[in-house]
Amino acid sequence: MEQTVCKQCRFFIQHYVLTNEGKLAAAYCGHCLKAHLKCRKPDRKSCEEFLPGEEQKAHYVTRQYLRRALLQRVLDMELMPEELL
């Protein structure tokens, strides 16, 4: 029987770090949404909550993109409820 690992599970969430070049890179850790286990290594033997899923693809964004996304989110926020205006 083939051994399953955390990164193959649909409940595994990959953690990312910001590199010196201003991009996000996959860190060698993540966490489990189902078993509420923190600091799971992607190649660690999976737990009894394992459910097959697609291995997450590495993707990268720049620091500039993150700043723009954050600014847009703040601009879209309702700062004061209508009834208080």
Backbone as numpy.savetxt, mean C-alpha at the origin, in Angstrom:
# Nx Ny Nz CAx CAy CAz Cx Cy Cz
3.32 -30.39 -2.53 2.49 -29.21 -2.53 3.37 -27.96 -2.53
3.02 -27.01 -3.37 3.80 -25.78 -3.47 3.52 -24.88 -2.28
4.57 -24.29 -1.73 4.41 -23.42 -0.57 3.94 -22.04 -1.03
2.93 -21.50 -0.36 2.43 -20.17 -0.68 3.10 -19.14 0.21
3.26 -17.95 -0.31 3.89 -16.87 0.45 2.96 -15.65 0.48
3.23 -14.75 1.39 2.35 -13.59 1.61 2.09 -12.76 0.36
3.11 -12.51 -0.46 2.93 -11.64 -1.61 1.97 -12.23 -2.65
1.63 -13.50 -2.53 0.68 -14.15 -3.44 -0.76 -14.04 -2.93
-0.95 -13.51 -1.75 -2.26 -13.45 -1.11 -2.98 -12.14 -1.44
-4.29 -12.22 -1.62 -5.05 -11.01 -1.95 -5.14 -10.05 -0.76
-4.86 -10.50 0.46 -4.93 -9.65 1.64 -3.61 -8.94 1.97
-2.54 -9.29 1.25 -1.23 -8.68 1.51 -1.17 -7.29 0.88
-0.76 -6.30 1.67 -0.60 -4.94 1.19 0.88 -4.60 1.27
1.45 -4.26 0.12 2.87 -3.93 0.02 3.13 -2.53 0.59
4.20 -2.35 1.34 4.62 -1.04 1.82 5.63 -0.45 0.84
5.67 0.88 0.78 6.57 1.58 -0.14 7.39 2.63 0.62
8.55 2.96 0.08 9.41 4.00 0.65 9.73 5.01 -0.44
10.04 6.23 -0.03 10.40 7.29 -0.96 11.92 7.29 -1.14
12.38 7.14 -2.38 13.81 7.08 -2.66 14.40 8.49 -2.74
15.72 8.58 -2.80 16.39 9.87 -2.94 16.06 10.55 -4.26
15.65 9.76 -5.26 15.28 10.31 -6.56 13.85 10.84 -6.56
13.15 10.71 -5.43 11.78 11.20 -5.33 10.74 10.24 -5.86
11.06 8.95 -5.96 10.11 7.95 -6.43 9.77 6.99 -5.31
8.62 6.35 -5.43 8.25 5.32 -4.47 8.79 3.99 -4.94
9.37 3.23 -4.02 9.89 1.91 -4.33 9.33 0.92 -3.32
9.09 -0.30 -3.75 8.56 -1.33 -2.87 9.57 -1.64 -1.76
9.12 -1.61 -0.53 9.96 -1.97 0.62 9.87 -3.48 0.82
10.78 -4.02 1.60 10.75 -5.46 1.86 9.86 -5.76 3.06
8.65 -5.22 3.04 7.68 -5.52 4.08 6.30 -5.05 3.62
5.30 -5.49 4.35 3.92 -5.13 4.07 3.08 -5.51 5.28
1.77 -5.58 5.10 0.92 -6.04 6.18 -0.26 -6.82 5.63
-0.93 -7.53 6.51 -2.05 -8.40 6.13 -3.36 -7.76 6.57
-4.29 -7.58 5.64 -5.58 -6.99 5.98 -6.48 -7.96 6.74
-6.39 -9.23 6.44 -7.29 -10.22 7.02 -6.87 -10.63 8.43
-5.62 -11.01 8.60 -5.14 -11.51 9.89 -4.63 -10.38 10.79
-4.67 -9.15 10.30 -4.20 -7.97 11.04 -2.77 -8.16 11.54
-1.93 -8.71 10.68 -0.53 -8.93 11.01 0.30 -7.82 10.38
1.12 -7.17 11.18 1.96 -6.09 10.69 3.35 -6.62 10.41
4.06 -5.89 9.59 5.45 -6.19 9.24 5.60 -7.61 8.70
4.85 -7.91 7.66 4.95 -9.20 6.98 5.94 -9.08 5.83
6.84 -10.01 5.74 7.79 -10.05 4.62 7.09 -10.69 3.42
7.29 -10.16 2.22 6.59 -10.67 1.04 6.81 -12.16 0.76
8.01 -12.67 1.10 8.30 -14.07 0.81 8.15 -14.98 2.02
7.47 -14.49 3.06 7.22 -15.29 4.26 6.10 -16.30 3.98
6.19 -17.47 4.61 5.15 -18.49 4.46 3.81 -17.89 4.89
2.81 -18.08 4.06 1.50 -17.47 4.33 0.81 -18.12 5.54
-0.13 -17.37 6.10 -0.87 -17.84 7.28 -2.11 -18.62 6.85
-2.92 -19.04 7.80 -4.12 -19.83 7.51 -5.23 -19.01 6.84
-5.09 -17.68 6.81 -6.08 -16.82 6.16 -5.80 -16.63 4.67
-4.80 -17.32 4.14 -4.37 -17.15 2.75 -5.52 -17.35 1.77
-5.62 -16.42 0.82 -6.57 -16.52 -0.27 -5.83 -16.08 -1.52
-5.74 -16.94 -2.53 -4.96 -16.60 -3.71 -5.41 -15.29 -4.35
-4.46 -14.52 -4.75 -4.72 -13.26 -5.42 -3.57 -12.96 -6.36
-3.71 -11.89 -7.10 -2.63 -11.50 -8.00 -1.53 -10.81 -7.23
-0.30 -11.16 -7.55 0.85 -10.50 -6.94 0.85 -9.05 -7.41
1.03 -8.13 -6.46 0.97 -6.71 -6.81 2.13 -6.33 -7.71
1.84 -5.55 -8.72 2.87 -5.06 -9.63 3.51 -3.83 -9.00
4.83 -3.74 -9.11 5.54 -2.57 -8.60 5.22 -1.38 -9.50
4.87 -0.28 -8.90 4.64 0.94 -9.66 5.26 2.10 -8.90
5.64 3.12 -9.63 6.39 4.21 -9.04 5.75 5.54 -9.42
5.76 6.46 -8.48 5.28 7.81 -8.74 6.33 8.78 -8.23
6.34 9.97 -8.77 7.34 10.96 -8.36 6.84 11.78 -7.18
7.76 12.43 -6.51 7.44 13.31 -5.39 6.53 14.45 -5.87
6.78 14.94 -7.07 5.96 16.02 -7.63 4.51 15.56 -7.79
4.31 14.33 -8.25 2.96 13.80 -8.39 2.28 13.73 -7.03
3.00 13.26 -6.00 2.42 13.17 -4.67 2.03 14.54 -4.14
2.87 15.54 -4.36 2.55 16.90 -3.91 1.30 17.42 -4.60
1.21 17.23 -5.91 0.03 17.68 -6.66 -1.23 16.97 -6.18
-1.12 15.67 -5.96 -2.28 14.90 -5.51 -2.74 15.38 -4.14
-1.79 15.64 -3.24 -2.14 16.13 -1.91 -2.77 17.52 -1.99
-2.19 18.41 -2.79 -2.75 19.74 -2.95 -4.16 19.68 -3.51
-4.38 18.85 -4.51 -5.72 18.73 -5.10 -6.72 18.20 -4.08
-6.28 17.26 -3.28 -7.17 16.71 -2.24 -7.56 17.77 -1.22
-6.61 18.60 -0.82 -6.89 19.67 0.14 -7.83 20.70 -0.49
-7.58 21.06 -1.75 -8.43 22.03 -2.43 -9.87 21.52 -2.60
-10.04 20.22 -2.73 -11.36 19.65 -2.90 -12.12 19.47 -1.58
-11.43 19.65 -0.45 -12.07 19.45 0.85 -13.05 20.58 1.15
-14.15 20.21 1.80 -15.08 21.21 2.29 -14.56 21.64 3.65
-14.12 22.89 3.74 -13.47 23.35 4.97 -14.46 23.72 6.07
-15.64 24.17 5.70 -16.61 24.54 6.70 -17.99 24.12 6.20
-18.78 23.48 7.06 -20.11 23.07 6.64 -20.96 24.27 6.20
-21.82 24.06 5.20 -22.65 25.12 4.63 -23.48 25.85 5.69
-24.00 25.09 6.67 -24.88 25.70 7.67 -24.16 26.67 8.59
-22.84 26.61 8.64 -22.07 27.54 9.49 -21.64 28.79 8.75
-21.83 28.84 7.44 -21.43 30.01 6.65 -22.42 31.13 6.76
